[in-house]
Amino acid sequence: MYENSFTLKNMLAAYRKPLQFKGRSTRTELLGYFIMSWLISTVIGWLAIGSGLALSVDQPPLMTFDILNFVLWLPFPALAVRRFHDQDKPGWWATPLILSTVISWIGGFSILNQPARIFLSLIYLAVFILLFLKPTDGTNGFGPNPRLDPDEAELAAE
């Protein structure tokens, strides 16, 4: 039986295993990760503005929001790798997502010319869309189907 629920537990699943690159993850876990990251970032941003720590959305205090965004982003590389594993693809497919994000954080996009930025952005978008492709059914080379009930997943792993 497939596990189909979009619960808070499933939405927080990526944060419970931020450095686990083995195994598989569902699209529900990926979507939950994006929703929770957006909610947390938005709430903390508005609290900072409301409390006077930031004068506007454009003026965050020091590097607080950069640190927050890094903490919220930290589970994403492992989650992306597990999503590609769910499609029976190697985790290296997540490399463009991870490298593009790191390059943008260190200011690398500012030294690139416009065509290079567009090219990298299109690659990022294409790989990002691939995260949402249909997974393989049943057990694949990276483990049992994560959509099965835990008892059935254990039986499938044996």
N, C-alpha and C positions, 0 to 999 in steps of 0.2 A: 504494500500500500504506500502510495506517495504521500509525503508530508507536504502540505500545501499552505500552511497557515503563515500569515504575515504578522507575527507577534513581536512584542518588544524584545523577547529573548532572541528571536531570529535576527532582528534589526541590530542587536548589539553583538552578534556572534563574531564579527570581524575584530572587535575590540577585545574579545576574550582570548584570541589567538593571534596577536599582532606579528609574531615572528615565526609562525608555523608555515613553512613553505611546502610541506608535504601534504598530500591528500587533495581533496576536492572541495569546492564551495559552490553553492547554488546562486542563481541569479537573484533570488530573494535576499540572500545575505549581502550581495553586492549593492542592490538597490537600498536595502536597509542601512548599509554603511553610508551611502551618499546622503540619504535623508537625515540620519542622525548627525553626521558631520555638519551639514548645512544648518540644522536646528541649533546645535550647540554653538557654532560660530556666530550665528545671527543673534541668539539670545545674549551671549557674552558681549558682543559688539554693542547691542542696544543698551545693555546694563552699563557699559563703560561710558557711553554717550550720556545716558540719563544721570549717572553719578558725577559727571563732570571730568572724568579721567581723560576723555577725548572730547574735543570741541565739536567734531563732526565725524562722519564716516571716513573722510579723507585724512584725518589727523589722529591716527591711533597713538596711544602713549608708548614711546620708545619702541621696543621690539616685542611688546607683549603679544600682539596679534600674530607676528611672525612665528613666535614660539608656539602659540596656540595652534596655528595652522600646521606647523610641523608635527606636533603631537597628534593632531587629528589625522594627518596624512600618514603617519608611521605604519598603521596596519595595511595601507593600500598596496605596497609592493607584494607582500605575501598573499593578500587577497587576490590580486591580479594573477599571480602565478597559479594559485589554486583554481581560479576560474578557467585558465587555459588548460590545466590538468583535467578539469571536468569535461573539456572538449577533446581530450586525449591528445593535446598538443604540449610540447615542452614549455617549461616556464620561461624560457628565453624570449618568448613572444612578448612578454611584458616589458622587455628592456626599453623600447622606445617611450613608453609611458613614464617609466622611472627616470630615464636620462633627461627627457624633455623637462620634467618638473624640476629636477636638480639644476639643470642649466639655467632655467628661468630664475630660480632662487638666487643663484650666484651672479646674476646679471649678464649671463652669456648672450641672451637674445638682443641686448642693446648693442653688442659689437657686430652682430650679423646684419647683412644687407637684407632688404625687403624680400627678394625672392627666396633667400635661405630661410627666413622666418616663416614665410608662407608654406614652403616645402615641409619644414619640420612640423608645423601646425597641422597640415593635412595628414602626415604620417601619424601624428598623435591621435587625431580624430578617427582615422581608419582603424587603428589598433584598439582604441577605446570602444568603437562600435563592435569589434570582434569579441569583446568581453561578454556581450549579451547574446551571442549565438547559441543555438540549441546544443545542449550537452549530449554526450554519448549515453545511451541507455545501458543500464546494468553496470557491471564491474568493467573497468578498463585498466590500462597499465599503471594507473596512479591510485587505484583503490576502489572501494565499493561506491555505489551510487549514494550520494549524500541526501537524496530526497526520500530514501527509504526510511521506514521506522528504524530506530536504533537497533532493535532486536533483529530485524531482517537484514540490516547492514552488516551486523556481526556475522550472521549466517553466510552472507554473500562473500565476506572477506575470507572465510575459512576454506 
